[in-house]
Amino acid sequence: QVQLVESGGGLVQPGGSLRLSCAASGSIVSIDTMGWYRRAPGKQRELVARITRLGSTNYADSAKGRFTISRDNGKNTVYLVMDSLKPEDTAVYYCNAGVLGPRGFVDLWGQGTQVTISS
């Protein structure tokens, strides 16, 4: 069974930084696009950033210039470095990955990690 495990959330003051990590484990043949999404209180889940296996990235407008997504294919891990954090970045952040396993392709989601930006 393949799963995604996120880490790195927490409470940070405005202007601070956080790094989120998401590691895929289990019977993995390959991983396609990996990404980060978030759901703020009272809002729908939205894309933050995603990265293809070859390293092509795209970001939500709210993340451009402040967040950086990267991945380590050897470790099946995706990272999100968030700088210049704002209170409006407060949300539960979810990792997503398209994973090819022995039984085929699966679109996986992590359990979510809380990010709170507050003074």
C-alpha positions, 0 to 999 in steps of 0.5 A, spaced: 500 500 500 502 506 498 501 512 502 503 519 503 506 522 509 507 530 510 511 533 515 513 540 517 507 544 519 506 549 525 505 556 527 509 561 525 509 569 525 507 573 519 514 574 515 516 567 517 518 561 513 516 554 513 518 547 509 513 542 508 515 535 506 511 529 503 514 522 502 511 517 499 512 510 501 510 503 499 510 499 492 512 505 488 514 504 480 514 511 479 511 518 481 508 523 476 506 530 478 507 531 485 503 537 488 501 541 494 494 544 495 491 547 501 484 548 504 483 555 508 477 555 513 471 556 510 474 555 503 475 550 498 481 546 497 486 550 492 492 548 488 498 552 491 504 549 487 506 542 483 512 539 480 512 534 474 517 528 475 522 532 470 522 538 474 517 543 471 513 547 476 507 551 476 504 556 482 498 559 484 498 567 483 498 567 491 505 563 491 509 566 486 515 569 488 514 566 496 514 559 495 518 554 492 516 547 490 522 541 489 522 534 489 527 528 490 525 523 486 530 518 489 527 519 496 520 520 493 519 526 496 516 533 495 518 539 499 515 546 499 519 552 502 514 558 504 517 564 505 514 571 507 508 568 510 502 571 511 496 570 515 492 568 509 496 563 508 493 559 514 490 553 512 491 545 512 496 543 506 495 537 503 500 533 499 498 530 492 501 525 488 500 521 481 503 514 483 504 508 479 504 502 483 504 494 481 496 495 481 496 501 476 496 508 477 493 511 483 491 519 485 494 519 492 493 525 498 496 526 504 493 527 511 494 534 511 498 538 515 496 545 519 500 551 517 498 557 522 500 564 521 499 569 527 503 573 531 
